[in-house]
Amino acid sequence: MSLNVKHNDILYLYSLIFCGYIFFSKIFHVYTMNDSQSNLPVHVVIIPDGNRRWAKNHSLNPWEGHEEGAKNTEKIIERAHQIGVRCLSFWGSSVDNLKKRPFEEKRALLNIYEEYFQKLLMNKDIHANEARISIVGCWKEQFPESLKKILEKAIQETKQYSKNFLNFFLAYNGDEEMLTAIRSIIQQGISPDSITAETIKAHLYTKNLPPVDYLIRTGGEPHLSAGFMMWDTANAQLYFSDKFFPDFGGADFELAIREFSDRVRRMGR
């Protein structure tokens, strides 16, 4: 007995199998993400390390790595909204970054900030998802007037939103944040015996932000820097990726969120 199957029939069969695979994989994707919604992190922070090394590996100028990083930030924000992460923060620069980098790179970085935040304000997804933009750090002391006006506009035009929160740490050092908080507490004459964890939080730059649940650092170097959010990351889960930030896309971000959802947080118990 022989099978008489036409070539077109085989192609048709393969196409059905392929379409079925795509359909059910999407169903599985939606199901698994919804299944882990109950254990999503509320506040995710990203330290986007590796822009300059990425540029070097591609024989580009350092600021071109920052440009690619800015483009990638948009993709991650979009994916975060799709997944359901309500509070997302990025560390854009430290005070040391702005002081120690060559002038040409610093100027290019500030130009990238101007272009990126203007584009962010026109992003329909930001307004559709009602994302409030906050800028944290010493940017008012460090940035030129033209950039400050753009950042202030971003803050003003999204301040009424409360569904999602998008925070950028610019010209920020965690060490300086803690010192500023301590000085402020002392200047207000608060008795040492009455100082609580809530007192300290109320004097931080991040007083209006929830504690960090999940800190993601790209770039293949598993460490923290400049005391970054030292108070708010006390109980955070950590995730380190070997990929440079321009290569750490939306799928990588989602994979990291899945890992958080699979972890068990004992919180000292």
Stockholm file with secondary structure:
# STOCKHOLM 1.0

chainA/1-269         MSLNVKHNDILYLYSLIFCGYIFFSKIFHVYTMNDSQSNLPVHVVIIPDGNRRWAKNHSLNPWEGHEEGAKNTEKIIERAHQIGVRCLSFWGSSVDNLKKRPFEEKRALLNIYEEYFQKLLMNKDIHANEARISIVGCWKEQFPESLKKILEKAIQETKQYSKNFLNFFLAYNGDEEMLTAIRSIIQQGISPDSITAETIKAHLYTKNLPPVDYLIRTGGEPHLSAGFMMWDTANAQLYFSDKFFPDFGGADFELAIREFSDRVRRMGR
#=GR chainA/1-269 SS CCCCCCHHHHHHHHHHHHHHHHHHHHHHHHHHHHHTGGGCCSEEEEECCCHHHHHHHTTCCHHHHHHHHHHHHHHHHHHHHHHTCCEEEEECCCHHHHHHSCHHHHHHHHHHHHHHHHHHHTCHHHHHTTEEEEEESSHHHHSCHHHHHHHHHHHHHHTTCCSEEEEEECSCCHHHHHHHHHHHHHHTTCCGGGCCHHHHHHTSTTTTSCCCSEEEECSSCCCCCTTTTTTTTTTCEEEECSSCGGGCCHHHHHHHHHHHHHSCCCTTC
#=GC SS_cons         CCCCCCHHHHHHHHHHHHHHHHHHHHHHHHHHHHHTGGGCCSEEEEECCCHHHHHHHTTCCHHHHHHHHHHHHHHHHHHHHHHTCCEEEEECCCHHHHHHSCHHHHHHHHHHHHHHHHHHHTCHHHHHTTEEEEEESSHHHHSCHHHHHHHHHHHHHHTTCCSEEEEEECSCCHHHHHHHHHHHHHHTTCCGGGCCHHHHHHTSTTTTSCCCSEEEECSSCCCCCTTTTTTTTTTCEEEECSSCGGGCCHHHHHHHHHHHHHSCCCTTC
//
